[in-house]
């Protein structure tokens, strides 16, 4: 067997490694989005990202996509919804937010996703939330809000919040909805599903990118722009999405979602190392609350699994 194919097959059976790499790439995406501010407008960046990803997937998996085309048409609503919400809208809001807020803030605010996923699984599918998970949800949301308000929770009452942080909260909600929706994904080859979602995101993004250009906002044709586009297409778009999709398939949405707590850690470290941003006390406090909440939720999940095995 080809060594590369053998290594890829081994990797695709290592859910925790896949999820760690996913969060590393997503943490880097926040930094890339910050670097792109002023160089590549957000709608244009999102459009090129998903057009490029869809083209790569089509080239790599063309025979499978053609074979499963009838199944794609049957599931077009699901694929379009997930691609529009989880890929296009999330990135519109993320890249737009990074024009106004820091990469550290954006990374920490993304860590609220696991708790919203748990809430979503309860509201949509009736999956029970334990007392510990409930406490974890409250702590994590408090941590995210503390970060979004820069340590002043009373800013929520006066609506005195940075527009970038408000946009990030919307992005977090969008991706959580997408993650919950994955529970009902059709039984198709992952390459087919990824192609369908990336294509949907590209279709949704094109009109917005054209409007952006018509408004006089164009991408700067500089080497930095090309490097940023290459990164966001290959890593947070193609590889991270595939890795996360496979991780959800192997361990479930709730447990896979918990790994998103690594996004703020990787994102903050990369923001400090690459962008020179400063970690403030409210960052550390918010991150600590989020991680405590996620830890409580994970303890509760382990207890439930242990109890289920004992009953068996």
MARZAMAR-150546 format. One record per residue (C-alpha): residue number from 1; residue in one letter; x, y, z. Coordinates in Angstrom, 2 decimals, always signed. Layout:
+-----+---+---------+---------+---------+
|   k | r |      px |      py |      pz |
+-----+---+---------+---------+---------+
| NUM | A |       X |       Y |       Z |
...
+-----+---+---------+---------+---------+
REM end
This chain:
+-----+---+---------+---------+---------+
|   k | r |      px |      py |      pz |
+-----+---+---------+---------+---------+
|   1 | X |   +0.00 |   +0.00 |   +0.00 |
|   2 | X |   +1.13 |   +3.55 |   -0.78 |
|   3 | X |   +2.72 |   +5.00 |   +2.43 |
|   4 | X |   +0.74 |   +8.24 |   +2.06 |
|   5 | X |   -2.54 |   +6.35 |   +1.67 |
|   6 | X |   -1.65 |   +4.14 |   +4.63 |
|   7 | X |   -0.86 |   +7.18 |   +6.81 |
|   8 | X |   -4.11 |   +8.87 |   +5.75 |
|   9 | X |   -6.10 |   +5.74 |   +6.58 |
|  10 | X |   -4.44 |   +5.56 |  +10.03 |
|  11 | X |   -5.15 |   +9.26 |  +10.66 |
|  12 | X |   -8.81 |   +8.87 |   +9.78 |
|  13 | X |   -9.17 |   +6.35 |  +12.63 |
|  14 | X |   -7.64 |   +8.70 |  +15.24 |
|  15 | X |  -10.57 |  +10.93 |  +16.26 |
|  16 | X |   -8.74 |  +12.87 |  +18.98 |
|  17 | X |   -5.77 |  +13.71 |  +16.78 |
|  18 | X |   -8.15 |  +14.77 |  +14.01 |
|  19 | X |  -10.02 |  +17.06 |  +16.39 |
|  20 | X |   -6.84 |  +18.59 |  +17.83 |
|  21 | X |   -5.58 |  +19.38 |  +14.31 |
|  22 | X |   -9.01 |  +20.80 |  +13.47 |
|  23 | X |   -8.90 |  +23.24 |  +16.36 |
|  24 | X |   -5.29 |  +24.20 |  +15.57 |
|  25 | X |   -6.30 |  +25.09 |  +12.01 |
|  26 | X |   -9.38 |  +26.99 |  +13.25 |
|  27 | X |   -7.28 |  +28.87 |  +15.77 |
|  28 | X |   -5.03 |  +29.83 |  +12.89 |
|  29 | X |   -8.08 |  +30.90 |  +10.89 |
|  30 | X |   -8.83 |  +33.67 |  +13.40 |
|  31 | X |   -5.28 |  +34.95 |  +12.98 |
|  32 | X |   -5.51 |  +34.68 |   +9.18 |
|  33 | X |   -8.78 |  +36.60 |   +9.25 |
|  34 | X |   -7.16 |  +39.35 |  +11.30 |
|  35 | X |   -4.22 |  +39.52 |   +8.88 |
|  36 | X |   -6.69 |  +39.69 |   +5.99 |
|  37 | X |   -8.47 |  +42.75 |   +7.44 |
|  38 | X |   -7.69 |  +45.61 |   +5.09 |
|  39 | X |   -6.19 |  +43.25 |   +2.51 |
|  40 | X |   -9.08 |  +40.97 |   +1.52 |
|  41 | X |  -12.69 |  +42.10 |   +2.21 |
|  42 | X |  -14.69 |  +39.53 |   +4.25 |
|  43 | X |  -17.23 |  +38.51 |   +1.59 |
|  44 | X |  -14.50 |  +38.16 |   -1.04 |
|  45 | X |  -12.38 |  +36.08 |   +1.33 |
|  46 | X |  -15.31 |  +33.79 |   +2.13 |
|  47 | X |  -16.23 |  +33.44 |   -1.55 |
|  48 | X |  -12.72 |  +32.56 |   -2.74 |
|  49 | X |  -12.31 |  +30.21 |   +0.21 |
|  50 | X |  -15.32 |  +28.06 |   -0.64 |
|  51 | X |  -15.05 |  +28.27 |   -4.42 |
|  52 | X |  -11.47 |  +27.03 |   -4.09 |
|  53 | X |  -12.44 |  +24.27 |   -1.67 |
|  54 | X |  -15.31 |  +23.08 |   -3.90 |
|  55 | X |  -13.03 |  +22.99 |   -6.95 |
|  56 | X |  -10.37 |  +20.95 |   -5.14 |
|  57 | X |  -12.98 |  +18.50 |   -3.89 |
|  58 | X |  -14.45 |  +18.12 |   -7.37 |
|  59 | X |  -11.04 |  +17.45 |   -8.90 |
|  60 | X |  -10.11 |  +14.92 |   -6.20 |
|  61 | X |  -13.46 |  +13.13 |   -5.95 |
|  62 | X |  -15.01 |  +13.68 |   -9.38 |
|  63 | X |  -15.90 |  +10.00 |  -10.08 |
|  64 | X |  -17.57 |   +9.63 |   -6.67 |
|  65 | X |  -19.46 |  +12.92 |   -7.01 |
|  66 | X |  -20.75 |  +11.95 |  -10.46 |
|  67 | X |  -21.73 |   +8.50 |   -9.19 |
|  68 | X |  -23.64 |   +9.92 |   -6.22 |
|  69 | X |  -25.18 |  +12.86 |   -8.04 |
|  70 | X |  -28.76 |  +11.48 |   -7.69 |
|  71 | X |  -28.21 |  +11.21 |   -3.90 |
|  72 | X |  -26.86 |  +14.77 |   -3.83 |
|  73 | X |  -30.03 |  +16.01 |   -5.50 |
|  74 | X |  -32.16 |  +14.10 |   -3.00 |
|  75 | X |  -30.35 |  +15.74 |   -0.07 |
|  76 | X |  -29.83 |  +19.16 |   -1.64 |
|  77 | X |  -31.83 |  +21.01 |   +1.04 |
|  78 | X |  -29.76 |  +19.57 |   +3.88 |
|  79 | X |  -26.46 |  +20.21 |   +2.08 |
|  80 | X |  -27.47 |  +23.74 |   +1.13 |
|  81 | X |  -28.60 |  +24.59 |   +4.67 |
|  82 | X |  -25.40 |  +23.29 |   +6.27 |
|  83 | X |  -23.17 |  +24.93 |   +3.67 |
|  84 | X |  -24.98 |  +28.26 |   +3.92 |
|  85 | X |  -25.09 |  +28.40 |   +7.73 |
|  86 | X |  -21.95 |  +26.54 |   +8.82 |
|  87 | X |  -19.62 |  +27.60 |   +6.02 |
|  88 | X |  -20.85 |  +30.86 |   +4.44 |
|  89 | X |  -22.67 |  +32.76 |   +7.20 |
|  90 | X |  -20.21 |  +31.70 |   +9.89 |
|  91 | X |  -17.27 |  +32.99 |   +7.86 |
|  92 | X |  -19.05 |  +36.18 |   +6.78 |
|  93 | X |  -19.48 |  +37.02 |  +10.45 |
|  94 | X |  -16.02 |  +35.79 |  +11.54 |
|  95 | X |  -14.03 |  +37.69 |   +8.92 |
|  96 | X |  -16.25 |  +40.74 |   +9.30 |
|  97 | X |  -15.82 |  +40.68 |  +13.09 |
|  98 | X |  -12.03 |  +40.59 |  +12.80 |
|  99 | X |  -12.12 |  +44.04 |  +11.21 |
| 100 | X |  -13.32 |  +45.37 |  +14.58 |
| 101 | X |  -12.18 |  +43.00 |  +17.34 |
| 102 | X |   -8.98 |  +41.15 |  +18.23 |
| 103 | X |   -8.06 |  +37.65 |  +17.14 |
| 104 | X |   -7.80 |  +36.67 |  +20.82 |
| 105 | X |  -11.40 |  +37.79 |  +21.45 |
| 106 | X |  -12.63 |  +35.96 |  +18.37 |
| 107 | X |  -10.84 |  +32.76 |  +19.38 |
| 108 | X |  -12.15 |  +32.78 |  +22.97 |
| 109 | X |  -15.70 |  +33.58 |  +21.88 |
| 110 | X |  -15.67 |  +30.57 |  +19.56 |
| 111 | X |  -15.19 |  +28.37 |  +22.62 |
| 112 | X |  -18.82 |  +28.96 |  +23.49 |
| 113 | X |  -19.80 |  +26.56 |  +20.72 |
| 114 | X |  -19.66 |  +23.32 |  +22.77 |
| 115 | X |  -22.20 |  +24.60 |  +25.26 |
| 116 | X |  -24.52 |  +25.87 |  +22.54 |
| 117 | X |  -24.21 |  +22.49 |  +20.84 |
| 118 | X |  -25.28 |  +20.76 |  +24.07 |
| 119 | X |  -28.26 |  +23.13 |  +24.34 |
| 120 | X |  -29.11 |  +22.57 |  +20.70 |
| 121 | X |  -28.98 |  +18.80 |  +21.03 |
| 122 | X |  -31.41 |  +19.10 |  +23.96 |
| 123 | X |  -33.81 |  +21.49 |  +22.20 |
| 124 | X |  -33.82 |  +19.71 |  +18.83 |
| 125 | X |  -33.32 |  +16.05 |  +19.72 |
| 126 | X |  -34.29 |  +15.93 |  +23.40 |
| 127 | X |  -30.87 |  +14.75 |  +24.59 |
| 128 | X |  -30.90 |  +15.12 |  +28.37 |
| 129 | X |  -28.78 |  +17.80 |  +30.06 |
| 130 | X |  -27.47 |  +16.82 |  +33.50 |
| 131 | X |  -27.07 |  +19.24 |  +36.41 |
| 132 | X |  -23.29 |  +19.39 |  +35.86 |
| 133 | X |  -23.77 |  +20.10 |  +32.17 |
| 134 | X |  -26.24 |  +22.84 |  +33.07 |
| 135 | X |  -23.69 |  +24.48 |  +35.36 |
| 136 | X |  -21.08 |  +24.08 |  +32.64 |
| 137 | X |  -23.35 |  +25.79 |  +30.11 |
| 138 | X |  -23.88 |  +28.77 |  +32.43 |
| 139 | X |  -20.15 |  +29.12 |  +33.23 |
| 140 | X |  -19.12 |  +28.90 |  +29.58 |
| 141 | X |  -21.68 |  +31.43 |  +28.41 |
| 142 | X |  -20.60 |  +33.74 |  +31.25 |
| 143 | X |  -16.97 |  +33.38 |  +30.15 |
| 144 | X |  -17.80 |  +34.17 |  +26.52 |
| 145 | X |  -19.86 |  +37.22 |  +27.52 |
| 146 | X |  -17.10 |  +38.41 |  +29.83 |
| 147 | X |  -14.70 |  +38.30 |  +26.88 |
| 148 | X |  -17.17 |  +39.93 |  +24.49 |
| 149 | X |  -17.77 |  +42.81 |  +26.92 |
| 150 | X |  -14.05 |  +43.13 |  +27.73 |
| 151 | X |  -14.61 |  +42.42 |  +31.40 |
| 152 | X |  -17.69 |  +44.64 |  +31.84 |
| 153 | X |  -20.83 |  +42.49 |  +31.85 |
| 154 | X |  -22.97 |  +45.57 |  +32.50 |
| 155 | X |  -22.14 |  +46.65 |  +28.94 |
| 156 | X |  -24.80 |  +44.14 |  +27.83 |
| 157 | X |  -27.48 |  +46.13 |  +29.67 |
| 158 | X |  -26.48 |  +49.35 |  +27.90 |
| 159 | X |  -25.86 |  +47.59 |  +24.57 |
| 160 | X |  -22.38 |  +49.11 |  +24.68 |
| 161 | X |  -20.52 |  +46.29 |  +22.98 |
| 162 | X |  -17.95 |  +46.21 |  +20.21 |
| 163 | X |  -19.72 |  +45.43 |  +16.91 |
| 164 | X |  -17.02 |  +42.87 |  +16.14 |
| 165 | X |  -17.77 |  +40.91 |  +19.30 |
| 166 | X |  -21.50 |  +41.01 |  +18.56 |
| 167 | X |  -20.78 |  +39.61 |  +15.09 |
| 168 | X |  -18.64 |  +36.86 |  +16.65 |
| 169 | X |  -21.51 |  +35.82 |  +18.91 |
| 170 | X |  -23.64 |  +35.50 |  +15.78 |
| 171 | X |  -20.90 |  +33.42 |  +14.15 |
| 172 | X |  -20.78 |  +31.13 |  +17.18 |
| 173 | X |  -24.55 |  +30.62 |  +17.01 |
| 174 | X |  -24.39 |  +29.85 |  +13.27 |
| 175 | X |  -21.70 |  +27.19 |  +13.62 |
| 176 | X |  -23.45 |  +25.60 |  +16.60 |
| 177 | X |  -26.62 |  +25.25 |  +14.53 |
| 178 | X |  -24.57 |  +23.62 |  +11.78 |
| 179 | X |  -22.94 |  +21.19 |  +14.22 |
| 180 | X |  -26.31 |  +20.12 |  +15.63 |
| 181 | X |  -27.68 |  +19.65 |  +12.11 |
| 182 | X |  -24.85 |  +17.20 |  +11.31 |
| 183 | X |  -26.62 |  +14.59 |  +13.46 |
| 184 | X |  -29.05 |  +14.15 |  +10.56 |
| 185 | X |  -26.45 |  +14.02 |   +7.83 |
| 186 | X |  -27.23 |  +11.61 |   +4.98 |
| 187 | X |  -25.29 |   +8.38 |   +4.58 |
| 188 | X |  -23.06 |   +9.60 |   +1.79 |
| 189 | X |  -19.33 |   +9.53 |   +1.21 |
| 190 | X |  -17.75 |  +12.36 |   +3.24 |
| 191 | X |  -16.20 |  +13.80 |   +0.09 |
| 192 | X |  -19.63 |  +14.08 |   -1.50 |
| 193 | X |  -21.09 |  +15.80 |   +1.56 |
| 194 | X |  -18.16 |  +18.20 |   +1.80 |
| 195 | X |  -18.44 |  +19.03 |   -1.90 |
| 196 | X |  -22.16 |  +19.69 |   -1.54 |
| 197 | X |  -21.69 |  +21.98 |   +1.47 |
| 198 | X |  -18.69 |  +23.82 |   +0.02 |
| 199 | X |  -20.57 |  +24.35 |   -3.26 |
| 200 | X |  -23.58 |  +25.70 |   -1.37 |
| 201 | X |  -21.32 |  +28.09 |   +0.56 |
| 202 | X |  -19.74 |  +29.23 |   -2.72 |
| 203 | X |  -23.15 |  +29.86 |   -4.32 |
| 204 | X |  -24.32 |  +31.87 |   -1.28 |
| 205 | X |  -21.05 |  +33.84 |   -1.14 |
| 206 | X |  -20.81 |  +34.93 |   -4.79 |
| 207 | X |  -23.61 |  +37.57 |   -4.76 |
| 208 | X |  -22.23 |  +39.09 |   -1.54 |
| 209 | X |  -18.71 |  +39.23 |   -2.98 |
| 210 | X |  -20.02 |  +40.91 |   -6.14 |
| 211 | X |  -21.92 |  +43.44 |   -4.04 |
| 212 | X |  -18.76 |  +44.10 |   -2.05 |
| 213 | X |  -16.78 |  +44.77 |   -5.21 |
| 214 | X |  -19.57 |  +46.96 |   -6.60 |
| 215 | X |  -19.26 |  +48.99 |   -3.40 |
| 216 | X |  -15.61 |  +49.66 |   -4.22 |
| 217 | X |  -14.00 |  +47.14 |   -1.86 |
| 218 | X |  -11.45 |  +45.03 |   -3.72 |
| 219 | X |   -8.79 |  +42.55 |   -2.71 |
| 220 | X |   -5.24 |  +43.91 |   -2.67 |
| 221 | X |   -3.10 |  +41.94 |   -5.13 |
| 222 | X |   -0.09 |  +41.49 |   -2.89 |
| 223 | X |   +1.88 |  +38.33 |   -1.92 |
| 224 | X |   +0.31 |  +38.35 |   +1.56 |
| 225 | X |   -3.16 |  +37.98 |   +0.05 |
| 226 | X |   -2.12 |  +34.91 |   -1.96 |
| 227 | X |   -0.58 |  +33.26 |   +1.11 |
| 228 | X |   -3.67 |  +33.96 |   +3.22 |
| 229 | X |   -5.97 |  +32.53 |   +0.55 |
| 230 | X |   -3.83 |  +29.41 |   +0.25 |
| 231 | X |   -3.94 |  +28.89 |   +4.00 |
| 232 | X |   -7.71 |  +29.39 |   +4.45 |
| 233 | X |   -8.56 |  +27.12 |   +1.50 |
| 234 | X |   -6.28 |  +24.23 |   +2.45 |
| 235 | X |   -6.31 |  +24.22 |   +6.24 |
| 236 | X |   -9.38 |  +25.68 |   +8.02 |
| 237 | X |  -11.62 |  +25.03 |   +5.00 |
| 238 | X |  -10.67 |  +21.72 |   +3.43 |
| 239 | X |   -8.65 |  +19.80 |   +6.01 |
| 240 | X |  -10.26 |  +21.10 |   +9.20 |
| 241 | X |  -13.81 |  +20.63 |   +7.96 |
| 242 | X |  -13.07 |  +17.10 |   +6.81 |
| 243 | X |  -11.31 |  +16.30 |  +10.08 |
| 244 | X |  -14.16 |  +17.73 |  +12.16 |
| 245 | X |  -16.77 |  +15.91 |  +10.09 |
| 246 | X |  -14.89 |  +12.64 |  +10.60 |
| 247 | X |  -14.43 |  +13.38 |  +14.31 |
| 248 | X |  -18.18 |  +13.91 |  +14.77 |
| 249 | X |  -18.76 |  +10.65 |  +12.91 |
| 250 | X |  -16.41 |   +8.74 |  +15.25 |
| 251 | X |  -17.25 |  +10.21 |  +18.68 |
| 252 | X |  -20.50 |  +12.15 |  +18.27 |
| 253 | X |  -21.35 |  +15.87 |  +18.09 |
| 254 | X |  -21.27 |  +16.53 |  +21.86 |
| 255 | X |  -17.85 |  +15.00 |  +22.51 |
| 256 | X |  -16.35 |  +16.37 |  +19.30 |
| 257 | X |  -17.72 |  +19.80 |  +20.14 |
| 258 | X |  -15.85 |  +19.80 |  +23.45 |
| 259 | X |  -12.55 |  +19.91 |  +21.57 |
| 260 | X |  -13.43 |  +23.40 |  +20.40 |
| 261 | X |  -12.11 |  +24.53 |  +23.80 |
| 262 | X |   -8.67 |  +24.19 |  +22.18 |
| 263 | X |   -9.52 |  +26.90 |  +19.62 |
| 264 | X |   -9.09 |  +29.80 |  +22.07 |
| 265 | X |   -5.84 |  +28.30 |  +23.36 |
| 266 | X |   -4.32 |  +27.87 |  +19.91 |
| 267 | X |   -5.86 |  +31.13 |  +18.70 |
| 268 | X |   -4.58 |  +33.15 |  +21.66 |
| 269 | X |   -1.09 |  +31.68 |  +21.40 |
| 270 | X |   -0.91 |  +32.31 |  +17.66 |
| 271 | X |   -2.30 |  +35.84 |  +18.09 |
| 272 | X |   +0.40 |  +36.63 |  +20.65 |
| 273 | X |   +3.18 |  +35.01 |  +18.60 |
| 274 | X |   +2.18 |  +36.23 |  +15.15 |
| 275 | X |   +0.15 |  +39.39 |  +15.71 |
| 276 | X |   +1.75 |  +40.61 |  +18.93 |
| 277 | X |   -1.63 |  +40.97 |  +20.66 |
| 278 | X |   -1.74 |  +41.21 |  +24.46 |
| 279 | X |   -3.52 |  +38.80 |  +26.78 |
| 280 | X |   -5.56 |  +40.84 |  +29.27 |
| 281 | X |   -6.96 |  +39.72 |  +32.63 |
| 282 | X |  -10.50 |  +39.51 |  +31.25 |
| 283 | X |   -9.21 |  +37.18 |  +28.50 |
| 284 | X |   -7.74 |  +34.81 |  +31.07 |
| 285 | X |  -10.82 |  +35.03 |  +33.32 |
| 286 | X |  -13.21 |  +34.40 |  +30.45 |
| 287 | X |  -11.12 |  +31.54 |  +29.13 |
| 288 | X |  -10.92 |  +30.01 |  +32.60 |
| 289 | X |  -14.72 |  +30.11 |  +33.00 |
| 290 | X |  -15.22 |  +28.55 |  +29.57 |
| 291 | X |  -12.74 |  +25.75 |  +30.26 |
| 292 | X |  -14.28 |  +25.07 |  +33.69 |
| 293 | X |  -17.70 |  +24.82 |  +32.08 |
| 294 | X |  -16.45 |  +22.46 |  +29.41 |
| 295 | X |  -14.64 |  +20.39 |  +32.03 |
| 296 | X |  -17.84 |  +19.97 |  +34.06 |
| 297 | X |  -19.74 |  +18.95 |  +30.95 |
| 298 | X |  -17.06 |  +16.36 |  +30.10 |
| 299 | X |  -17.10 |  +14.94 |  +33.67 |
| 300 | X |  -20.87 |  +14.59 |  +33.39 |
| 301 | X |  -20.60 |  +12.87 |  +29.99 |
| 302 | X |  -18.05 |  +10.38 |  +31.36 |
| 303 | X |  -20.27 |   +9.58 |  +34.34 |
| 304 | X |  -23.20 |   +8.93 |  +32.05 |
| 305 | X |  -21.13 |   +6.66 |  +29.81 |
| 306 | X |  -19.82 |   +4.78 |  +32.86 |
| 307 | X |  -23.36 |   +4.37 |  +34.22 |
| 308 | X |  -24.60 |   +3.12 |  +30.83 |
| 309 | X |  -21.81 |   +0.54 |  +30.68 |
| 310 | X |  -22.62 |   -0.54 |  +34.24 |
| 311 | X |  -26.28 |   -1.04 |  +33.38 |
| 312 | X |  -25.27 |   -3.07 |  +30.36 |
+-----+---+---------+---------+---------+
REM end
